Amino acid sequence: QWQLVESGGGLVQPGGSLRLSCAASGLTLDGYSIGWFRQAPGKEREGVSCISKMGAITNYADSVKGRFTISRDNAKNTVYLFMNSLKPDDTAVYSCAADLRSTGCTIIADSAYDYWGQGTQVTVSS
């Protein structure tokens, strides 16, 4: 049975950093593009970043460019999201998702993703 598990969320002050992890079981992640999405209370889910199967292609939302970095370690079956210079507007539940079919990756079409994790809460507050 497959499972995507996010970890690394928490409470951080503005300007701080966090590293989120997306670990898979029952799936071999190098066969999937991986996306990170977030949803804040009262707002729609938005794509944050994604990485293609072998890591050659990455995409970022304009709101996080230059602050967030996505990477993957296929040997560890894990994808990471490094978040720096965090702002209160980054507060949300962050979820990772796996897309089997895409050759690149998308943060626009969340319908492209086949598997989703439960999410991890990130709160940026002083």
Wavefront OBJ file of the C-alpha trace (Angstrom):
o trace
v 0.000 0.000 0.000
v 1.387 3.360 -0.996
v 1.929 6.281 1.322
v 3.387 9.773 1.067
v 4.353 11.273 4.411
v 5.335 14.878 4.899
v 7.408 16.032 7.844
v 9.401 19.037 8.980
v 6.646 21.553 9.508
v 6.304 23.648 12.617
v 6.258 27.130 14.073
v 8.973 29.501 12.890
v 9.563 33.218 13.192
v 9.477 35.464 10.134
v 12.789 35.274 8.334
v 13.394 31.751 9.560
v 13.878 28.509 7.671
v 12.383 25.047 7.525
v 13.074 21.905 5.550
v 10.081 19.830 4.581
v 10.464 16.193 3.598
v 8.181 14.006 1.527
v 8.954 10.341 2.075
v 7.314 7.535 0.138
v 6.492 3.954 0.892
v 4.937 1.581 -1.580
v 6.078 3.911 -4.359
v 9.445 4.303 -6.001
v 9.625 8.061 -6.305
v 12.043 8.166 -9.232
v 9.091 7.126 -11.367
v 7.134 10.233 -10.391
v 7.278 13.950 -10.696
v 6.683 15.446 -7.258
v 4.867 18.640 -6.394
v 4.482 20.636 -3.222
v 1.177 22.406 -2.679
v -0.117 24.498 0.182
v -3.489 25.560 1.471
v -4.105 28.324 3.967
v -7.384 28.631 5.882
v -10.095 30.097 3.694
v -7.939 29.962 0.575
v -7.693 27.644 -2.383
v -4.844 25.174 -2.691
v -1.916 26.579 -4.617
v 1.118 24.996 -6.198
v 4.396 25.948 -4.586
v 7.063 23.963 -6.393
v 7.640 20.781 -8.342
v 10.472 18.626 -9.613
v 10.584 16.213 -12.516
v 11.370 12.513 -12.190
v 15.133 12.801 -12.428
v 15.334 16.334 -11.102
v 16.235 18.083 -14.337
v 13.191 20.356 -14.295
v 11.945 22.442 -11.373
v 9.220 25.049 -11.178
v 8.349 27.564 -8.486
v 5.449 29.849 -7.760
v 6.407 33.502 -8.148
v 5.661 34.054 -4.467
v 8.441 31.662 -3.391
v 11.073 32.092 -6.109
v 14.461 32.839 -4.633
v 13.348 31.667 -1.175
v 12.356 28.021 -1.635
v 14.385 25.214 -3.186
v 13.107 21.784 -4.131
v 15.365 18.768 -4.448
v 15.105 15.011 -4.482
v 17.169 12.093 -3.282
v 15.871 9.099 -5.194
v 18.175 6.784 -3.274
v 16.324 7.788 -0.105
v 12.958 7.888 -1.868
v 12.497 11.393 -0.514
v 11.849 14.863 -1.876
v 12.723 18.001 0.066
v 11.493 21.569 0.128
v 13.953 24.008 1.663
v 12.156 27.144 2.746
v 14.136 30.262 3.638
v 13.179 33.841 4.499
v 9.759 32.655 5.581
v 6.921 35.143 5.759
v 3.594 35.046 7.597
v 1.917 34.616 4.182
v 3.689 31.256 3.892
v 1.558 29.893 6.726
v -0.396 26.913 5.397
v -0.680 23.144 5.342
v 1.934 21.879 2.909
v 1.298 18.652 1.020
v 3.353 16.690 -1.441
v 1.923 14.822 -4.386
v 3.201 12.335 -6.952
v 2.505 12.474 -10.696
v 3.196 9.330 -12.712
v 2.516 10.567 -16.230
v 4.193 13.934 -16.693
v 7.639 14.127 -18.224
v 8.174 17.564 -16.704
v 6.213 18.838 -13.733
v 3.407 21.264 -13.069
v 2.322 23.468 -10.189
v -0.733 24.636 -12.085
v -2.733 21.448 -12.620
v -3.081 19.642 -9.313
v -5.387 17.223 -11.145
v -2.255 15.791 -12.773
v -1.189 14.275 -9.471
v -2.130 10.712 -8.623
v -1.112 10.403 -4.986
v -1.247 12.883 -2.131
v 0.122 13.030 1.385
v -1.800 14.258 4.417
v 0.176 17.440 4.823
v 2.281 19.174 7.442
v 1.450 22.490 9.098
v 3.805 25.420 8.647
v 3.137 28.476 10.779
v 5.199 31.623 10.404
v 4.591 33.978 13.277
v 6.437 36.073 15.809
l 1 2 3 4 5 6 7 8 9 10 11 12 13 14 15 16 17 18 19 20 21 22 23 24 25 26 27 28 29 30 31 32 33 34 35 36 37 38 39 40 41 42 43 44 45 46 47 48 49 50 51 52 53 54 55 56 57 58 59 60 61 62 63 64 65 66 67 68 69 70 71 72 73 74 75 76 77 78 79 80 81 82 83 84 85 86 87 88 89 90 91 92 93 94 95 96 97 98 99 100 101 102 103 104 105 106 107 108 109 110 111 112 113 114 115 116 117 118 119 120 121 122 123 124 125 126
